Amino acid sequence: MESRTMAKTSKLHVVMFPWLGFGHIIPFFELSKFIAHRGHKISFVSTPRNIDRLPKIPPHLISSITLLKIPLPKVEGLPESAEATMDIKNEYIPHLKKAFDGMEAELTCFLENSLPDWILYDFAPYWLPPVAARLGISRAYFRVINAWFLAFFGSSETMINGSDERKSAEDFMIPPKWVPFETKLAYRRYEANWLVRATQTNDSGFSDSYRGGKVIDGSEVIFIRHCNEFESIWLKLLEELHKRPVIPVGLMPPQVEEDNSQSWVSIKAWLDDQNELSVVYVALGSEVSPSQDQLHELALGLELSGVPFFWALRKPSGFGESYEVVLPVGFEERVKGRGMVWKSWAPQLKILSHDSVGAFLTHCGWSSFIEGLIFGHPLIALPFQVDQGLNARIVADKQFGMEIPRSDEDGSFTRNSVSDSIKLVMINFEGKKFRDNAKEMSGIFGDKRLHDRYIDNFINFLENHRIISSATESE
Ligand SMILES: C[C@@H]1O[C@H](OP(=O)(O)OP(=O)(O)OC[C@H]2O[C@@H](n3ccc(=O)[nH]c3=O)[C@H](O)[C@@H]2O)[C@H](O)[C@H](O)[C@H]1O
């Protein structure tokens, strides 16, 4: 296999292969549009249902972006229609990872036939880097979540060989020993169990940290949705931990698109009736499934606060279309006019961009975290899993919002703690610092020109990176 050096002007073919979670698929799709916009060819690979659920490709990019559907193989215990984390309960996610691994044969065949210049993948396909290396395809791990969360797992060797001595929740309730600087970033007990599970082999046959370690170890570079203007110290730590380039692609602030849908027309009419900065927008992402008790306390806290609210209340994952979330008796009647409970997918970015919204009660998923701060909204943090706890610590530490007080043992919270947090962040004079700090943060998070420069730098790397075939590498 000869080595190929890319001439500056030639058109690249880049394959994008995200994990099966919409908090991952959307950033991969957004990055695909940036690459296509610069005249390169994209093959976006996912399952049939996920491809069908993608946002529309802008007309001027349709000829540059090919959508490749690879069906999942049947896996014991995985419900038939499950193709994304939002389709299943959390306990089925290891089965979804096993099915995801079943995409290897078809993806390999596609790569052999198309020989793209690059493939960008996510944390799960431990098997993909060696396939790409054998075919002389440049390969990168695109990290859709921030740098501090990845740093929490340590070096790729530690991730792969499981030499991480941290075995209990307590071990994750302090910063990792390889963090050489002062930090408050650590998990609470009720969050740390997710990390314990992530470092343990699960029903997919591998642990998440093994998967992540293997994709990093097999990559030439790590691209990450982060920027030097916010917590850059963690980017430097990642380069030390993984001994390879870690290139921020910026925060990729999504652009607010035109929306003439009936949903948005009715939502906008309701928001137009509210006073400026008076509404708290409430949404917990596409994956977390709060318990019935937690949803009740959240509902009663919204009611108690007396603050107008728009609640994007997604059904818990995997309970099927017919499942109805049970809200407190009479709740929707009592809050009529002041509170809107929206029970399907909400146009989150449009809502956050509306003048009536003055704060965001969020689980702190990385995309929501970014979107709230693009518009300068103080965040009221209610984290559940993955990186959300660390993101919530940052909110509290940087004072551009606060965490809803919770029991350290089981993470339970009360209607009073919800109500008090909302009033403090939105109304009380003591909360003015949160509102001012969040507005200041929008100067970074919402600076389109800043983040466009990161994209330019990222694409220049793709264009100028020399493709070295595996034969050349081994000489
Ligand atoms: C990356 C990782 O993947 C997961 O993403 P998840 O979907 O939960 O949350 P977000 O990252 O906020 O992503 C959610 C995305 O869905 C959009 N949205 C959500 C609800 C709705 O009703 N309408 C919408 O448009 C929202 O605008 C955002 O872009 C994990 O949380 C993890 O913590 C996160 O860092």
The ligand as an ORCA input file, in Angstrom:
! r2SCAN-3c Opt
* xyz 0 1
  C     -22.845     14.294     24.847
  C     -23.306     13.427     25.996
  O     -24.409     12.604     25.604
  C     -25.607     12.586     26.338
  O     -26.405     13.620     25.761
  P     -27.919     14.028     26.156
  O     -28.833     13.846     25.009
  O     -28.341     13.406     27.435
  O     -27.734     15.574     26.519
  P     -27.100     16.714     25.653
  O     -25.620     16.524     25.488
  O     -27.531     17.954     26.336
  O     -27.771     16.631     24.197
  C     -29.157     16.815     24.051
  C     -29.391     17.465     22.691
  O     -30.745     17.247     22.328
  C     -31.420     18.488     22.104
  N     -32.784     18.365     22.648
  C     -33.015     17.717     23.831
  C     -34.309     17.578     24.291
  C     -35.386     18.102     23.502
  O     -36.572     17.995     23.844
  N     -35.086     18.751     22.337
  C     -33.813     18.896     21.893
  O     -33.570     19.514     20.849
  C     -30.618     19.540     22.833
  O     -30.730     20.798     22.175
  C     -29.193     18.975     22.756
  O     -28.549     19.424     21.565
  C     -25.352     12.708     27.841
  O     -26.247     13.651     28.383
  C     -24.000     13.258     28.217
  O     -24.019     13.849     29.527
  C     -23.604     14.248     27.198
  O     -22.513     15.015     27.637
*
